[in-house]
Amino acid sequence: MGLVGEVLLLPFAPVRGSAWVIGQVLNEAERLYYDPATVRAELAALEEQLTSGEIDEEEFDRREDELLDRLEIGLARPAREN
């Protein structure tokens, strides 16, 4: 895009900047959500809730399946360098 195009799009610079920031926040949130260490810690906490009687077997199984799916996705995702 040439100089004229940049000048014409200058009023939209805040929107483009905001979109970039939102994209960065989304990437970081996904990284943390699928981080294997985070998922393993959540699995340990879930098992602790089961042993203390806070949740029943059915709830444990449902949440464990969700966490194992996240772990599988997290391990399959390529590591991104910042």
C-alpha positions in Angstrom: 0.0 0.0 0.0 1.4 3.3 -0.9 1.7 6.6 0.9 -1.7 7.8 -0.2 -3.3 4.6 1.1 -1.6 5.0 4.5 -2.7 8.6 4.7 -6.3 7.7 3.9 -6.4 4.9 6.4 -4.7 7.0 9.2 -8.1 7.7 10.9 -8.5 3.9 11.3 -5.2 3.5 13.1 -6.7 3.2 16.6 -9.1 0.5 15.3 -6.2 -1.5 13.8 -4.2 -1.0 17.0 -7.1 -2.2 19.1 -7.5 -5.2 16.9 -3.8 -6.1 17.3 -4.1 -5.8 21.2 -7.2 -7.9 21.3 -5.4 -10.5 19.1 -2.4 -10.6 21.5 -4.7 -11.0 24.6 -6.5 -13.8 22.9 -3.3 -15.6 22.0 -2.0 -15.3 25.6 -5.3 -16.6 27.0 -5.3 -19.6 24.7 -1.7 -20.3 25.6 -2.5 -20.3 29.3 -5.7 -22.3 28.8 -4.0 -25.1 26.9 -0.7 -25.0 28.8 0.0 -28.6 29.9 1.4 -27.4 33.3 -1.8 -25.5 34.0 -4.0 -28.4 33.0 -2.1 -30.9 35.1 -2.4 -28.5 38.1 -6.2 -28.4 37.5 -6.3 -32.2 37.3 -4.5 -32.5 40.6 -7.0 -30.0 42.2 -9.9 -31.9 40.7 -8.6 -35.1 42.2 -8.3 -33.4 45.6 -11.9 -32.2 45.3 -13.0 -35.8 44.7 -11.0 -37.3 47.6 -12.3 -34.6 50.0 -15.9 -35.2 48.9 -16.6 -31.8 47.4 -17.6 -33.5 44.1 -19.0 -36.9 43.2 -17.6 -39.4 40.7 -19.9 -38.3 37.9 -18.8 -34.7 38.2 -15.2 -35.8 38.4 -15.4 -37.9 35.3 -17.1 -35.1 33.3 -14.5 -32.5 34.3 -11.6 -34.9 34.0 -12.6 -35.6 30.4 -12.7 -31.9 29.6 -9.3 -31.4 31.1 -7.8 -34.4 29.3 -9.1 -33.0 26.0 -7.4 -29.7 26.8 -4.2 -31.4 27.7 -4.3 -33.4 24.5 -4.8 -30.2 22.5 -2.1 -28.4 24.5 0.5 -31.1 23.8 -0.4 -31.2 20.1 -0.1 -27.4 19.7 3.3 -26.1 18.4 5.1 -23.9 20.9 5.0 -20.3 19.8 8.0 -18.0 20.2 7.3 -14.4 21.2 
